[in-house]
Amino acid sequence: MLGIPRVMGDSTLLPNGKVLLHGGAQFGGANAGVGWSTKANFQSLMYDPYKPVGQRYSKMDFSPIARVYHSANCLDPSGKVLVAGCENCGAYQQLALGMSLSPNAPLEMRLEMATPVEIGVGVVRPVITAAPKVIAKGTTFKVSYTYPGGGAITRVSLAAPCTTTHSINMSQRVIFLEILAATPAGTLTAAAPPSSLMGQALAGPFLLFLVADGAAQGPAYSEGAWLTLN
């Protein structure tokens, strides 16, 4: 990963299929005791599975707050990533230049929002104007939207709500849906997950996102709209 070692880091799956890697340490183990690392990993990375092998990692901006044991990253309905917590980061002694220890040491209570460049300042994003509150597996549904940035909506995705604990969010998933039809007026028809997709498309709440792959900064995406999959 660009030569940057990482243990106890967090990863967040984004609505456009990319993965944000954040926090952790550069060596050692969890919590405290022999082998416990006190050298924070300050460099967040973005992983793009659609790029060629050897070109999939890129650096994000410098992160000034250490995040290791009991930290958490969560995809927010805004499309940004909420970064929170750390049980022992107040004890860190080896911080990169520009990083700051917690004012509530040994706990870390400051919150951050990580903003992927695809939805950063100045990016015109798709906007969902109407979407169903409930969809059923094996059916189709309509979404109304505006996209002042021009171009077409190329993907519709469902993102599972964040349920992270102990640096792990094992229920993360982003499901890309088939677009069956679209009109210039800003309405598209998408296919809900098939009933056979049991383990991946669990019944319950999801965030619906629209993705525009033709954006200059990369695959821009809308804010999420809550719906329930039955």
Backbone torsions as a table, in degrees:
resi	resn	phi	psi	omega
1	MET	NA	69.5	-178.8
2	LEU	59.2	27.4	177.3
3	GLY	74.6	15.2	-177.6
4	ILE	-106.5	109.1	180.0
5	PRO	-70.2	148.6	-177.9
6	ARG	-151.4	126.7	170.5
7	VAL	-127.7	150.3	179.0
8	MET	60.0	29.6	177.3
9	GLY	-83.4	172.1	175.9
10	ASP	-113.7	150.2	174.4
11	SER	-131.2	142.6	179.7
12	THR	-130.7	124.8	178.7
13	LEU	-82.5	126.5	-176.4
14	LEU	-95.2	160.8	-177.1
15	PRO	-62.9	-19.1	178.5
16	ASN	-96.3	7.9	175.7
17	GLY	94.9	-8.2	177.0
18	LYS	-79.6	166.9	-177.9
19	VAL	-129.4	125.0	175.2
20	LEU	-89.8	125.4	176.8
21	LEU	-109.0	125.5	-171.3
22	HIS	-143.8	147.2	171.0
23	GLY	72.3	-160.6	-176.8
24	GLY	89.9	-175.5	178.1
25	ALA	-117.1	171.4	-178.9
26	GLN	-92.9	-12.7	176.3
27	PHE	-165.7	170.5	172.5
28	GLY	94.5	-164.2	-176.6
29	GLY	-121.2	-167.6	-174.1
30	ALA	-88.6	158.7	171.6
31	ASN	61.5	-108.6	-173.1
32	ALA	-147.1	-179.9	178.8
33	GLY	96.8	-168.2	-178.1
34	VAL	-61.2	131.1	179.3
35	GLY	86.4	-4.1	-179.8
36	TRP	-67.3	132.2	-177.3
37	SER	-84.9	139.1	172.5
38	THR	-119.5	16.9	178.4
39	LYS	-109.7	103.5	-174.7
40	ALA	-69.6	151.3	172.1
41	ASN	-94.5	113.9	-173.3
42	PHE	-95.2	-9.3	-170.6
43	GLN	-103.1	109.4	174.0
44	SER	-78.0	145.8	-179.8
45	LEU	-126.6	153.8	171.5
46	MET	-114.9	130.7	177.7
47	TYR	-106.8	125.5	-179.3
48	ASP	-115.2	103.5	-176.2
49	PRO	-70.0	-10.1	-177.1
50	TYR	-89.1	-10.2	179.2
51	LYS	-86.2	162.8	179.7
52	PRO	-63.1	154.3	176.1
53	VAL	-56.5	134.2	-178.2
54	GLY	95.0	-9.4	-179.7
55	GLN	-126.9	17.7	-169.6
56	ARG	-89.0	-16.8	179.7
57	TYR	-102.6	138.9	173.8
58	SER	-139.1	153.0	-177.5
59	LYS	-85.1	141.8	170.7
60	MET	-99.7	-178.3	-179.6
61	ASP	-64.6	158.2	178.3
62	PHE	-58.6	139.3	178.5
63	SER	-108.1	120.9	-173.5
64	PRO	-85.7	-5.6	-174.5
65	ILE	-119.2	128.4	178.8
66	ALA	-71.1	138.2	178.3
67	ARG	-136.7	112.8	177.9
68	VAL	-136.3	-101.2	-169.0
69	TYR	-70.8	127.7	-178.5
70	HIS	63.0	27.7	169.5
71	SER	-89.0	169.8	-176.5
72	ALA	-154.6	142.4	171.6
73	ASN	-117.1	136.4	179.7
74	CYS	-136.4	135.2	172.4
75	LEU	-69.2	122.9	-179.7
76	ASP	-90.5	152.9	176.5
77	PRO	-56.9	-21.9	176.3
78	SER	-69.9	-14.7	-174.5
79	GLY	95.2	-11.6	174.3
80	LYS	-80.8	174.6	-179.0
81	VAL	-116.6	119.6	176.7
82	LEU	-79.4	127.2	-178.7
83	VAL	-116.7	126.5	-172.9
84	ALA	-148.6	155.2	164.7
85	GLY	81.2	165.9	169.3
86	CYS	164.1	127.9	-174.0
87	GLU	-80.9	-31.7	-171.1
88	ASN	-130.1	14.3	-174.6
89	CYS	-71.4	-14.8	175.6
90	GLY	-67.9	-14.9	-179.4
91	ALA	-93.2	0.4	-176.5
92	TYR	-66.4	137.3	179.2
93	GLN	-113.6	-19.5	-176.7
94	GLN	-112.5	87.6	179.6
95	LEU	-110.1	147.5	175.8
96	ALA	-69.1	157.1	178.4
97	LEU	-56.1	126.6	179.6
98	GLY	101.3	-12.0	177.4
99	MET	-84.1	154.8	-177.5
100	SER	-130.0	140.1	176.6
101	LEU	-72.8	156.5	-179.1
102	SER	-65.9	135.7	173.2
103	PRO	-73.0	-8.6	179.3
104	ASN	-114.1	32.4	-176.7
105	ALA	-52.8	142.3	8.4
106	PRO	-85.3	-4.1	-180.0
107	LEU	-85.0	155.2	175.0
108	GLU	-115.4	110.8	-175.5
109	MET	-109.3	0.5	178.3
110	ARG	-75.0	147.0	179.4
111	LEU	-112.7	149.6	175.5
112	GLU	-133.5	156.6	170.2
113	MET	-119.7	119.1	175.4
114	ALA	-90.1	129.1	-176.8
115	THR	-114.3	107.5	175.7
116	PRO	-59.2	146.7	-175.8
117	VAL	-60.1	-26.6	-177.9
118	GLU	-67.0	-17.2	177.5
119	ILE	-127.3	23.6	-176.0
120	GLY	-76.1	-174.3	-178.5
121	VAL	-57.7	131.1	178.2
122	GLY	88.9	-9.5	179.7
123	VAL	-81.3	129.2	175.0
124	VAL	-88.0	119.8	-173.5
125	ARG	-107.1	152.9	170.3
126	PRO	-60.6	151.3	179.2
127	VAL	-127.4	121.6	175.6
128	ILE	-78.7	121.4	-179.5
129	THR	-101.3	-24.2	177.6
130	ALA	-157.1	134.7	178.1
131	ALA	-153.6	151.5	179.9
132	PRO	-67.9	151.4	176.1
133	LYS	-83.3	-23.6	-178.8
134	VAL	-138.2	134.8	172.3
135	ILE	-129.7	153.2	-179.0
136	ALA	-111.6	143.5	177.4
137	LYS	-58.4	141.7	176.9
138	GLY	81.4	5.0	179.7
139	THR	-112.3	-179.3	174.2
140	THR	-116.2	159.1	178.5
141	PHE	-150.3	160.4	-176.7
142	LYS	-109.9	146.1	176.0
143	VAL	-131.2	129.7	174.5
144	SER	-100.2	144.4	-174.9
145	TYR	-156.3	165.1	167.3
146	THR	-124.6	150.5	176.6
147	TYR	-144.0	85.3	-178.7
148	PRO	-60.9	-18.6	179.4
149	GLY	-72.8	-8.9	-179.0
150	GLY	79.7	175.4	-178.0
151	GLY	82.4	-171.4	-173.5
152	ALA	-115.5	154.5	169.0
153	ILE	-79.2	121.0	-174.1
154	THR	-104.6	-19.1	-179.9
155	ARG	-144.7	147.2	171.3
156	VAL	-119.6	129.5	-177.7
157	SER	-128.8	149.7	172.2
158	LEU	-112.4	126.0	178.8
159	ALA	-113.6	129.5	178.6
160	ALA	-67.6	145.2	178.0
161	PRO	-65.5	152.0	-176.2
162	CYS	-71.1	131.7	174.8
163	THR	-138.9	66.3	-173.1
164	THR	-94.7	146.6	174.0
165	THR	-155.6	142.7	177.5
166	HIS	54.2	40.7	178.7
167	SER	70.3	10.1	-176.9
168	ILE	-126.9	130.9	174.0
169	ASN	-122.9	81.4	-172.1
170	MET	-75.7	-10.0	179.6
171	SER	-95.1	7.2	178.5
172	GLN	-59.1	137.4	172.3
173	ARG	-165.0	144.1	170.7
174	VAL	-125.5	122.7	-177.1
175	ILE	-109.7	121.4	177.8
176	PHE	-90.2	130.0	-176.0
177	LEU	-102.1	151.2	178.0
178	GLU	-75.8	130.6	173.0
179	ILE	-88.9	119.0	-175.8
180	LEU	-90.3	-32.9	-178.6
181	ALA	-160.3	154.1	176.9
182	ALA	-148.2	146.7	179.8
183	THR	-117.5	152.1	177.7
184	PRO	-61.4	-21.1	-178.2
185	ALA	-74.4	-9.4	177.3
186	GLY	98.9	38.9	174.6
187	THR	-130.2	134.7	177.2
188	LEU	-129.3	155.4	176.0
189	THR	-113.4	127.4	-178.4
190	ALA	-122.8	155.2	177.7
191	ALA	-94.2	126.2	174.9
192	ALA	-66.5	160.3	178.0
193	PRO	-55.6	143.6	178.2
194	PRO	-68.7	156.2	-179.1
195	SER	-64.7	-19.8	180.0
196	SER	-76.9	-12.2	-177.8
197	LEU	-86.6	73.4	-170.6
198	MET	-76.6	-57.5	-172.8
199	GLY	-70.5	-29.5	-177.6
200	GLN	-86.9	-45.2	-177.7
201	ALA	-102.4	78.4	-179.8
202	LEU	-71.4	144.9	176.1
203	ALA	-64.1	138.2	179.8
204	GLY	139.6	-164.5	-174.5
205	PRO	-77.1	146.4	173.9
206	PHE	-142.6	159.8	169.4
207	LEU	-101.0	127.6	178.6
208	LEU	-93.0	129.6	177.9
209	PHE	-127.8	148.9	171.0
210	LEU	-109.1	135.6	-176.1
211	VAL	-118.7	134.3	176.3
212	ALA	-115.9	105.0	-174.7
213	ASP	-75.2	-14.7	-175.8
214	GLY	-86.5	3.3	-177.9
215	ALA	-66.7	148.0	-175.3
216	ALA	-63.3	-35.5	-176.9
217	GLN	-85.2	-0.6	-175.4
218	GLY	120.9	-175.3	-176.4
219	PRO	-67.7	92.3	178.6
220	ALA	-70.7	152.5	179.1
221	TYR	-141.7	158.0	-177.4
222	SER	-74.7	175.8	163.5
223	GLU	-73.0	160.0	-175.8
224	GLY	-84.8	150.1	174.2
225	ALA	-119.7	126.1	-177.9
226	TRP	-71.7	137.3	170.8
227	LEU	-146.6	167.5	177.8
228	THR	-115.3	129.6	177.4
229	LEU	-96.9	121.8	177.9
230	ASN	-105.7	NA	NA
